[in-house]
Amino acid sequence: MGGRAANHSGYDEHLDGLAASARAALVREIELSGAWADDPVWREAFEAVPRHLFVPYYYVPAVGVTGGYERRWGEHPDPAARERWLRGAYADTPLATRLRDGELVSSSSQPSLMAMMLAALEIADGHRVLEIGAGTGYNAALLAHRLGDDDLVTTVDLEPEITESARRHLAAAGHRPVVVTGDGARGVPERAPYDRIIATCSLPAVPRAWLAQCRPGGGILTPFATGLLVLTVQDARHAEGRFLHTPAYFVPLRGGERSEPGVPGLGGVPRRARSDDLFRFLLALTRGSLDPQEAYALWEREGAPRRERYGVTVSGEHAWAWLDDPEGPYVWSLPA
């Protein structure tokens, strides 16, 4: 930190020790959350991969400045500021890593959410994995560590600055998965087929290219409508699956439409429903098919259904969301 001269002061050693203890505390916190209860092998990956190498700087809301951000960075001349940066790097929170005109365009996801998503992928030794949204490279490093073979992991992002910095961070951590600059919605066909595809950005539809690049029986995990959708791929044109229980809000793919835009026409919907996360999820999932009053009537009738009761089916050129059963009675068409 701050050049080689810092070694003579002993401050690098201090930060190394602080990083080790902070990482251990983060691992304990994730353990207590139950995020990897179904696949505890991920504990070793989070113990081994140093998150601070992937966030050499990040932004936190500035105190007393509405909409403003303060930059924290590991090369700050003030030792106390460097320490704040390092402690923040191991907090179980998402970190804003890129801003454009005051808008968040890239981030490092909350580690416990990352752990839950990785465990839900049900990765096995030898699996080939495609990550949509390279971000800082941290998630790709966790995947590479778990699989023990960097070449099994491919990560793609549209922006060259993001992929270049991800490569640097990965190399600093001792990993070299394949990092591709390109449109994540198109996948990376030259590296296919994949056993698993995981997206770390939200999008309004499941790209058919992902199905075509995934082996039959493979899995896709993607943010969708403020939730996390886990699909099992039957073949290049068919997939089906349900949502995990947790809410999830991600930066949109290619800076496109956000997962949860403002919903107009909520008149007649009780205040308690308007602010309820599960009702907002139903609104996001059925946007264009149900108006808010219809959604509220269904939500009340079905006892405020949890995310796990919802699912999505992709069949050829058609896709639809459903509650409880893909055959109905509650089904809603989705964008192709």
Salt bridges, closest charged atoms under 4 A:
GLU31 OE1 - ARG43 NH1 2.45
GLU44 OE2 - HIS145 NE2 3.62
GLU47 OE2 - ARG43 NE 2.92
GLU70 OE2 - ARG72 NE 3.92
GLU83 OE1 - HIS14 NE2 2.93
GLU83 OE2 - ARG87 NH2 3.34
GLU103 OE1 - ARG258 NH2 3.13
ASP125 OD1 - ARG146 NH1 2.80
ASP150 OD1 - HIS175 ND1 3.06
ASP151 OD1 - ARG191 NH1 3.25
GLU159 OE1 - ARG100 NH2 2.79
GLU164 OE1 - ARG167 NH1 3.59
ASP183 OD2 - ARG186 NE 3.77
ASP183 OD2 - ARG254 NH1 3.31
ASP195 OD1 - ARG215 NE 3.08
ASP235 OD1 - HIS238 ND1 2.82
GLU257 OE2 - ARG287 NH1 3.66
GLU260 OE2 - ARG280 NE 3.06
ASP277 OD2 - ARG307 NH1 2.58
GLU300 OE2 - ARG272 NH2 2.69
GLU302 OE1 - ARG309 NH2 2.88
GLU308 OE1 - ARG306 NE 3.78
GLU317 OE2 - ARG237 NH1 3.37
ASP324 OD2 - ARG309 NH2 2.82
